[in-house]
Amino acid sequence: MKLFFCRIPDGNFGDDLNPYLWPRLLPNAFDGTVEYRPKDNHAIPLTRPDEELFVGIGTLIHNKLPASAIKHVFGSGYGYGALPEDPNWHYHCVRGPLTTAKLGLEPDKAIVDPAVLIRLLPRPVREKRYRVSFIPHWEMAISGDWKAVCQLAGIHYIDPRRTPDEVIADIAATSTLITEALHGAIVADALRVPWLPVSSKHTILDIKWHDWCGSVGLTYAPTTVPTFWRPRPHVGALINGAKRLQAATTLAYLMKTGRPLLSRDGVLENRIERLLDVLGAFCKERGFRLNSSPTARGDAEARRKDPQISAQE
C-alpha cells in the first residue's frame, strides 16, 4: 500500500504532515508514496493500475485520483473538483459532517481530520516563547510579505512552507495562534493552543473549515485580512503598502481583542479514540502495526465518553 498525498513544490504544512505523521504511526504499512500535484496536468503515476492508496490528511476526495486504484480513506475531506464516481473508494472515516453529507455516507463516518493524531507523537517542549504567532495560507505566504506584516504588528511569524517539525515546534511554543491555514488551527487545537481564524478570501475554501469545525463542535467565523502582494517596481507600491499596514493593524487588533477558540478536551479525546479504533481495525485486518501506546493516547479519565458528546453524535 502506498501513501497518497498532495505535494506543493514550495511546501505546505498541512499536506506535508502526511509523510511526517503516517509512517510514524503506521511504521510497516507503506511501500512507497504517490504524490498528487494540483497544477500538474500529467496523470498521477501508479506502479500498477490496481495500486492500493492510503488517503489521509487533506481535501483529497475528488475525481482526479486514478479510477483503477483502490483508495482507503482515513479522514480526508471533500471540497475540490467533482465527486468521484468509481467504485474503488473505501471510506473508513472522513473529516467531518459536510463530507459525509456530500458523499451520502452514514453520519458516523464523520470523525475528524487525522492531523489531530499529532497529539500521539512525542510532544514538543511546552515553553511558551511567543505570546502570539501568525501562520498564513501557503499561497498567501508566497504572494505577500507576511513576515514584514508580523514584524509591524509585533507578532511571531510561522511560515507554512517550513518543515512540519519546525512548524509544530513553533505552534507548541505559542500562547495564541492566529491562523489562515486550516492545519495550523487543527494542530494548534490538538496541542491545546488557543487559536483565532482569519481569511483573506483569496484562496480559502470555507467548506474545509466548516467541515472540520463541525466535527469538533466549533463554529468557523474568521476575521477578514486584506490580500496583498510582494512589492514590484512601480506597480501599486503605495496601495500595497497601505494594505500591508492594514493587515498588521488587523492582526494587532486581534491580538488584543480576539476571543480564541479551543475544542473541549473531552470532544478532542473522543475523536482521537474513534479514529484510533477505525485505524486499529484496519491494521489488525492487514497485519500492520499501529504505533500508539496507552500513555500517548492521553489521560484515561479524559478519554471517557461524555454523555454530552454522545448527544452531539
N, C-alpha and C positions, 0 to 999 in steps of 0.2 A: 504494500500500500504506500502511496506517495502523498506527501503533504502538499496541498494546493493552497496558494495564497497569491495576493496581488503584490506585484513588485513595482514600486515607484523608483525610477533611476536615482533621484537625489535623496531618497529615503523618506519614509513616513512612519511615524511611531506606531500607529495602530496596525498597519499591515506587517511591519517588521516584528511585531510581537509573536507572529506565527512561528517563524524558525527559532525564535528565542524561547518561547514558552513550551510548545508541544513536545519537542524532543526531551525536555527536562521532565515532563510529566509522563510521557509515554516513550521511554528510552529505547525500546526494541520494536516499535511499531512501524517505522518508516524505512523504506529502502531508497529514498531519494525525495526530490521535490519537483513539483510542476508549477511554474510561475505564469501568472496572467498579467500582461502589461496592457493597461486600458487603451493607450494610444498606438498600440502596435496592431496593424491590420492583418498580420500573419496568424494562421491557425495556431491554437495552443498545442504545443508539441507533446505527444504521448509516446512512450516506449512501445506500447501495443494498444490497439483500439479499445479493448475492454479493461483498460487500466483502472484500478480502484483508487479513488481520490478521497482524502480526508479534508473536508471543507469546514474550516473553523472560524477564526476571527475576521470579521469584515462583512461588507454588503456584497456577498458573493453568489447569491441565488439569482441567476439570470440565465438567459438562453445562449450565452456565448461559451459556456462550458461545453466540451465535446459531448455530443449526444450518446456516443457509444460507451463512454466511461461510466463506471459505477461510482456514484457520488454519495458519500456518507457525510451528512450534515450534522455538525455539533455546534450549535449556537450562532450560526451565520444569520444574516438578515436579508430581506428583500428591500430594494429601493431603486436600483438602476436597471434600465433596459426592460425587455419583455420578459414575462414569466416563462420559465422552462416548460416545455411540453413533452419531453421524452420521459419514458417510464423508469429511467435508471437513477432516480433521485430517492435516497433513503433518509427521511427526516427524523433523526433520532431526537433532536430538540432544536429549537430556533431561538433567535434573540429576544423576541417579545410578542405581545398580542397583535400588533399590526401585521406582522409577518404571517402569523397563523391565519388571521382573517383573510389576507390576500391570497394565501395558498389553499385555503379551505381545509386546514388541518384542525385536529382536535385542540381545544384551548390548552390542555395540559402539556402540549408540545412546546409552548412558550415558557422558557425558564429564565434565561438571562444571557447577556453577552459573555462568552467564555473568558474574556480578558480579566474578569474578576478572579480567575484562578491564579493570578499573580500573587494573590494573598497566601497561596500554599508554598511559595518559594521562600528561601531564607530572606528575612526582612532586611532592608537597608537600615543603616544607622538612623535612629529616630531623632537625633539632634536637629532642632529647627533653626536653620541658618537664614531662612528667608521668611519675612513676615507675609509677603505677598509675591506670588510668581504669576507670570502670564505665558500661556502656550497658544499660538495661533494655529489655524488650519495649515496644512503643509503648503498649499498653493499660495496662501497669503504670506507665508514665511518667505516664499520665493519672490513674490511680486512687490512686497512692501518692506521697508526697513523697520521692522518691529522692535529690533534691539534698541534702535535710537529712540523710538517711542517710549519704551520701558525706562530708558535712562532719564528721559524727560519727566516721567511720572514717578520715578523713584521705586521702580518695581523690578524684580529679578526676571530676566528673560530666559525662557526654555525653548530651544529650537527643536521642533518635532522631527527634524531630519537627522538628529544625532542618534547614537546607538540606544537601544532600549535600556541597557544598563545605566547609561548617563541620564536619560530622561526619568527613569524610575527613581534613581537616587535623588535627583533634584525635586521631584514631586514629594518624595518622602521627607525631604528637608524643608518643606514649605508649610507654613501655618494655614494659609488660604490660597487656593489656586483659582485664578481667572482663566477660563479656557474657551477657545473656539473649536478645539479639537475634541471630538466625541470621546476618543480613547484616553485623552487627558482626564476627562471627567470620570470615566469608568475606573481607571487605575487609581485616581485620587480617592474615589468612593471606596474602593476595595482596601486601600491603605488607611482609611478613616481620616482623610484630609478633606475638610470642607471646601466646596468649590462653587464658583459662580459662572454661569454660561453667558457668552457673548456671541454675537453673529454679525458678520459684515454683509450677509446675504449674497455674497459674491459667488461662493462655491458651496455653501452649506445646504445640505439636504435634510430638511426638518424631519422627514419621516423616520430617519435613523435615530434621531434624538428622542422623538416621541415613543418609538418602539422600545428602546432601552429603558427610558424613564418609566414607561408603563409597566415594565417588568419588575421594577423595584419600588413602586408606589410614589413616584415623584412626578412633578409637572414641569415641563420644559417651557420656560418663558424668558428667552435671552434678552439681554440689553444690546441695542444696536451700536456697533462701532463702524466708523467710516471706512470705505475701501480707498486705498491709495497705492501708488506705485513708486518704485525707486526713482529718484530724480534722473531725468535725461536732459542734456543741454538744450536750453531754450524751448523746452516743451512743458508748459504748465507748471513750472517750478514754484510759482507763488501759490497757486491753488493747491498743489501737492503739499507744500509746506504747511498751509493752513489746515489741511486735513490731518496731517501728522500731529499737529498741535491739538486738534480736536480729539484725535484718538487718545493722546496722552491725557488730556483733561478727563475724558470718559473713564479711562482706567483708574485715574487718581480718585475720581468721584466714587467709583465702585469700591475702591479700596477703603474709603472712609464710611460709606453709607450702605453698601450692599449687604444682603442677607444670604449668606452662603447656605448651600444645600448639602444634605448628607442623608442617605437612606438609613432606615432603622437597623440597628445591629442584628436583631432577630430576622428581619427580612433578608439581609445580605447573607447571613449564615445559612438560612433556609434554602436560598437559591443555590449557594455553593454545594450544599449537601445533595440537592436534587440533581444538579449537574454531575456530581461525582457518582451518584447512583447510576445514571444513564451511561456514563463513561465506563464505570466498573463492569456493568453488564456486558457492554461491547467487548471490553478487554478479556473478560472471562470466556466469552464465546470464541474469541480469536487467539487466545493464548498469549495476549500482550500483558505487560506489567504496568500497572498504574502506580506511579511513584507518589504516593500520598500517605504519609504517616498520620496516626491519630493526633499527634501533637500539632502537625501542620494544619489540621482542619480547624484548629481553634478550640476555645473552651467548650467543653461538652454541655455545660449548662446553657450557654448562649445559643447552642445549636438546637435546643429542644423546640419542637413545633409549637408555635404560639397560636392559641385559638383565633386571635385577631388575624394572623397571617392566613390561617385556613379559610377564614371567611372571605378573604380577598381573592382566593384562587378559584 
